Amino acid sequence: MNIRQIKLDLTVKMMNLGNSSNVLQSITETMSNFKEEVGNFIDTVLTGDMGLDQHIVKRTYTVRFERCTLNIDLVENQKTQLQYVNGFSLN
């Protein structure tokens, strides 16, 4: 599995997302380009939820594939519905 290439493609995709994009859906679509390496999509699970202030929450999602797991930290403004990727790790 070419982890370096997957991380690079994910980073470029996240940098080019518009404000109205669904981050999790875009990441799952990007990972589908590496289907031979990561396998089929299994599910997305919310593994952490922490309020940072009245309108901003930090959520951690685990996106599972047959051969790897992607952990994503998202910061979301619930008032404006904008999402920002705080970080991700590929295992």
N, C-alpha and C positions, 0 to 999 in steps of 0.2 A: 504494500500500500504506500503510495507516494503522499505522505502526510504533509510534506512541505508544499506541494502543489495544491492540495485541498485547502490548506490554511490560507494560501495566497489568494486563491479564487474566492473563498469566503470573505476575506478582508476587502478585496476589490468590490465584490457585490454589495457589501454593507456600506462601503464608502459612497457608492453610486445610488443608493436607495433614495427615493423621494420621500417627503414627509407623509404622504398618504399611503405608503406601502405597508403591508403586513410583514414584519420582520421575520417571524417564524416561518411563514409560508415561503418567503423568498429564499431563506436558508435551506429549507427542505428541497426546493426546486434546484438550487445550486448543487446540493449533495446528490441529487438524482443524476447529474452529469457524470458522477463517479460510481455509478451503480455496480459496475464490475468489481470495484475495489471495496466499497462499503456495504454492498448487499442491498436488499430491499428495506424500505422504510417500515418500521414496526409501530412506533407510537411516539407521542410527545407528552411528557408528564411535568406538571408544575411541582418542583421540589423545594422551593423556598419563596416566601412572600414576606417582605418587610416594608413597613411604611417609613418613609424618610421625612415627610411632613404631611400637611393636610391633603395635598393633591398629588404628591409624587411617591411612587412605590418602586421598590427594587424587587424583581422577580427572577428566580432562577428556574430555567427549564432544562430538562434532559430530553434530547431527541435521540431515540434509539434506532439503530440500523442493525442488520444481521451481524456485521463484522466490526462495528465501532459504536461509540457513544459520543454525542456532542453535547457539552454543557454550555449553556448560554445565559449570561447575566444581562437582563434588560431593565432599563430604568424607564418608567412610563409616567407621563403626566396625565392623570385621569381626567383632568378638566379639558385639556386640548386633544387628548388621545394620541399624542406624539410618543413614539418609542425610540429609544436610543440604546445601542449595544454598548454595554459597559465592559464586556470581555467575553471570551469563549475559550473552551479547551476541548481538544479532540483526544479521546482515549480509544 
